[in-house]
């Protein structure tokens, strides 16, 4: 569950596995791929040369409790915060060693109580390249893949990051470096995971001063701390099914806590541990069409909402 830049409402998880569905006119000119491995921004799977995956994903994220620093609380001024995300993602296999993905979410936020109005709009375009470094058999029965992954994110709209938790993102450009692995036994069981660092650019606010982490700053520029993410997944995969279950951990490398009784700030430390499960099923009567279902829940956190996310979407696999 992607990345989107994380916000107080965790609009990030969200945008994780989506892609734009191709038009019928284009599909009529293309040969359809057979069922293949799952392919998302998070996993360590690769596409075959000239294979394309297109996905449309809808996600709904809600929370009514959040961590103000280490203190877990509710807030009657906002009630339940709901974030809806429609994400389009396209993945293409340039070779057996190189897969490139691009993802863009459209996000809408709203609060059930109080006077804060939600926002909506395009968020950040993420482009990611997966390069397979190792593809080896172990003991004649398990396939080990090691990947080097690089990515970049850039805001596509002039939304404000200075209105959390109603903001749709943090409006920070980013670069991502990741090491990933996928180990699958011939029975179909697999383990999958990665460790990554995200470097984030400074953010400019529509005001000349701000207060954060115990300091008053006479500037409209905010230094954004970098982020470290870790993900571990276990699951089963065959020609029809892929069912991964796992944990994702995010640690912000700096930043302060939300001040007592205050709104979140764009550079706050936003840490969480999230459990997630997905079901990907290639539909038997439509070659290349996959149904994607997923759920995520925040198990613990700091300066984030304890959110529950439900996702559903369709992925189409084809050969150009």
C-alpha positions in Angstrom: 0.0 0.0 0.0 2.7 2.6 -2.8 4.6 5.7 -2.3 2.5 9.1 -2.2 4.0 11.5 0.3 2.7 10.5 3.7 0.4 13.0 5.4 -1.4 13.2 8.8 -4.3 11.3 7.2 -1.9 8.9 5.5 -3.0 9.7 2.0 0.2 7.9 1.0 -0.9 4.3 1.4 -3.2 4.8 -0.5 -1.9 5.5 -4.0 0.1 2.5 -3.8 -0.8 0.1 -6.6 -2.7 1.9 -9.3 -2.7 2.3 -13.1 -4.7 3.9 -15.9 -6.8 1.4 -18.0 -6.1 1.5 -21.7 -8.8 2.5 -24.2 -10.7 -0.2 -26.1 -9.4 1.1 -29.4 -5.8 0.6 -28.3 -6.5 -2.8 -26.9 -8.0 -3.9 -30.2 -4.6 -3.4 -31.8 -2.6 -5.3 -29.2 -2.1 -9.0 -28.3 -3.1 -9.9 -24.8 -0.7 -11.3 -22.3 -1.2 -14.5 -20.4 -1.5 -14.3 -16.6 1.8 -13.1 -15.1 3.3 -12.2 -11.8 1.9 -9.4 -9.7 3.4 -6.0 -10.5 3.2 -3.0 -8.2 5.3 -0.1 -7.0 6.2 -2.1 -3.8 7.0 -5.6 -4.9 10.2 -7.0 -6.4 8.6 -8.6 -9.4 9.5 -7.8 -13.0 7.6 -7.6 -16.3 8.6 -9.5 -19.4 10.1 -7.5 -22.4 7.3 -5.5 -24.1 4.8 -6.5 -21.5 2.5 -3.7 -20.2 0.3 -3.6 -17.1 -2.3 -0.9 -16.7 -4.3 -0.5 -13.5 -7.1 1.7 -12.2 -7.3 1.6 -8.4 -9.8 3.1 -5.9 -8.9 3.5 -2.2 -10.9 4.7 0.8 -9.0 5.6 4.0 -10.6 6.6 7.3 -9.5 7.4 10.8 -11.0 9.0 13.9 -8.1 8.6 16.3 -4.5 9.8 15.8 -1.2 10.1 17.6 -0.2 13.6 18.7 3.4 12.8 19.2 3.2 9.6 21.3 -0.3 10.6 22.7 -3.2 8.8 21.1 -6.4 10.9 21.0 -9.5 11.9 19.2 -10.6 15.4 18.1 -14.2 16.5 18.0 -13.2 19.4 15.7 -12.6 17.0 12.8 -14.4 13.8 13.8 -13.6 11.1 11.2 -11.2 12.0 8.4 -11.9 10.3 5.1 -9.5 10.2 2.1 -10.6 8.8 -1.2 -8.0 8.1 -3.9 -8.2 7.2 -7.5 -4.8 6.2 -8.9 -3.7 5.4 -12.4 -0.4 3.4 -12.9 1.3 2.1 -16.0 4.1 -0.4 -15.9 6.2 -1.5 -18.9 9.0 -4.1 -19.3 11.8 -2.7 -21.4 13.8 -5.8 -21.1 14.0 -8.9 -18.8 16.1 -6.8 -16.4 14.3 -3.4 -16.6 10.7 -2.5 -15.7 9.5 1.1 -15.4 6.3 2.3 -13.7 4.5 5.6 -13.5 1.7 6.4 -11.0 -0.5 9.4 -10.5 -3.3 9.7 -7.8 -6.3 12.0 -7.6 -7.2 12.6 -3.9 -10.2 13.9 -2.1 -10.3 14.6 1.7 -13.1 15.5 4.0 -13.8 15.7 7.8 -17.1 14.6 9.3 -17.2 17.4 11.9 -16.1 20.9 12.4 -15.4 23.8 10.0 -12.4 22.4 8.1 -13.2 21.9 4.4 -11.5 19.1 2.5 -9.4 19.4 -0.6 -9.2 17.5 -3.9 -7.0 17.3 -6.9 -4.1 15.6 -8.5 -1.2 14.8 -6.2 2.3 13.7 -7.1 3.5 11.9 -10.2 5.8 9.0 -9.2 8.2 7.4 -11.8 10.1 4.3 -10.7 12.6 2.0 -12.4 13.3 -1.6 -11.3 16.6 -3.2 -12.4 17.2 -6.9 -11.7 20.7 -7.5 -10.5 20.5 -11.2 -9.6 18.2 -13.9 -10.9 19.4 -17.2 -9.5 18.1 -20.7 -8.6 18.7 -21.9 -5.1 19.0 -25.7 -4.4 17.2 -26.3 -7.7 13.8 -25.3 -6.3 13.7 -21.6 -5.4 14.2 -18.5 -7.5 16.0 -15.5 -5.9 15.7 -12.1 -7.5 17.6 -9.0 -6.2 16.7 -5.6 -7.5 18.1 -2.1 -7.5 15.2 0.4 -7.6 15.2 4.2 -8.2 12.3 6.6 -8.3 11.4 10.2 -8.4 8.2 12.1 -7.4 7.1 15.6 -8.4 3.9 17.5 -7.5 1.5 17.9 -10.5 -0.7 20.6 -9.1 -0.4 23.7 -7.0 -2.1 22.3 -3.9 -1.2 23.6 -0.4 0.7 21.3 2.1 0.0 23.7 4.9 -3.5 22.5 5.8 -3.0 19.1 7.4 -4.9 16.9 7.8 -7.0 18.2 4.9 -4.1 18.7 2.6 -3.8 16.1 -0.2 0.0 15.8 0.1 3.2 17.4 1.2 4.1 19.1 -2.1 7.8 18.0 -1.8 9.8 16.6 -4.7 11.5 13.3 -3.9 14.1 10.8 -4.9 14.0 7.2 -3.8 16.7 4.6 -3.6 15.7 1.0 -2.8 17.2 -2.5 -2.5 14.5 -5.2 -3.0 14.4 -9.0 -3.1 11.9 -11.7 -4.1 12.4 -15.4 -3.2 9.8 -17.9 -4.5 9.7 -21.6 -4.0 8.5 -23.9 -6.9 5.4 -24.6 -4.8 4.3 -20.9 -5.2 5.1 -19.6 -1.7 7.3 -16.5 -1.6 8.8 -13.8 0.6 9.3 -10.3 -0.7 10.7 -7.2 0.8 12.8 -4.0 0.6 14.6 -1.2 2.4 14.6 2.3 1.0 15.5 5.9 1.6 13.5 8.8 0.3 15.2 12.2 -0.1 12.7 15.1 0.0 13.1 18.7 -1.2 12.2 21.7 0.9 8.6 23.0 0.9 7.5 26.6 0.4 4.5 27.9 2.4 2.2 30.8 1.7 3.3 32.6 4.8 6.5 34.2 6.0 6.9 32.6 9.4 6.1 29.4 11.2 6.7 27.5 14.5 7.8 23.9 14.7 9.9 21.6 16.9 10.1 24.3 19.6 11.5 26.9 17.2 10.2 30.1 15.6 11.3 30.4 12.0 11.2 33.7 10.0 11.0 32.1 6.6 8.5 30.6 4.2 10.8 27.6 3.4 10.5 24.4 5.4 13.4 21.9 5.6 11.8 18.4 5.0 13.4 15.4 6.8 14.2 12.4 4.7 12.3 9.1 5.2 13.3 5.4 5.6 10.9 2.7 4.7 11.0 -1.1 5.3 8.6 -3.7 4.0 8.4 -7.5 4.4 5.8 -9.7 2.8 5.0 -13.4 2.7 2.5 -14.9 0.2 1.4 -17.4 -2.4 1.4 -17.0 -6.2 0.4 -19.1 -9.2 -1.0 -18.5 -12.7 -4.3 -17.2 -11.2 -3.7 -16.0 -7.7 -1.3 -13.8 -5.8 -2.0 -13.3 -2.1 0.7 -11.3 -0.2 0.4 -10.4 3.5 3.0 -8.2 5.3 4.1 -5.2 7.3 5.5 -1.8 6.3 7.5 0.4 8.6 8.1 4.1 8.0 10.6 6.2 10.0 11.1 9.9 9.4 14.7 10.9 9.8 14.1 14.1 11.7 11.2 16.5 12.3 9.2 17.4 15.4 5.9 16.3 17.0 2.5 18.0 16.6 2.2 20.7 19.3 -0.5 20.0 21.9 -3.9 21.0 20.6 -2.4 22.2 17.3 -2.7 21.2 13.7 0.0 18.9 12.1 2.8 20.6 10.4 4.3 19.6 7.0 7.7 18.7 8.4 6.5 16.7 11.5 7.9 13.3 12.2 5.4 10.9 10.7 6.2 7.3 11.8 4.0 4.2 11.5 3.8 0.4 11.4 1.2 -0.8 9.0 -0.2 -4.3 8.4 -1.6 -5.1 4.9 -3.0 -7.9 2.8 -3.9 -8.2 -0.8 -5.6 -10.5 -3.2 -4.8 -10.4 -6.9 -6.8 -12.8 -9.2 -6.6 -13.2 -12.9 -10.2 -13.5 -14.2 -10.6 -16.8 -16.1 -12.9 -15.6 -18.8 -11.0 -12.4 -19.8 -7.4 -13.1 -20.6 -5.0 -10.7 -19.0 -7.5 -9.0 -16.7 -6.8 -9.1 -13.0 -9.0 -8.1 -10.0 -7.0 -6.4 -7.2 -8.4 -6.2 -3.6 -6.5 -4.9 -0.6 -6.7 -3.7 3.0 -4.3 -1.9 5.3 -4.4 -0.9 9.0 -2.1 1.3 11.0 -1.0 -0.7 14.0 1.0 2.0 15.7 2.3 5.5 14.9 3.5 8.9 15.7 1.9 12.1 14.3 -0.3 10.0 12.0 -3.9 8.9 12.0 -4.8 5.3 12.9 -6.2 4.6 9.6 -7.9 1.7 7.9 -7.7 1.6 4.1 -9.8 -0.5 1.6 -8.7 -0.7 -2.0 -10.1 -2.3 -5.1 -9.2 -2.1 -8.8 -8.5 -3.8 -12.1 -5.2 -4.5 -13.8 -4.9 -5.3 -17.5 -1.8 -7.2 -18.8 -0.9 -7.1 -22.5 2.0 -7.4 -24.9 2.8 -4.6 -27.3 
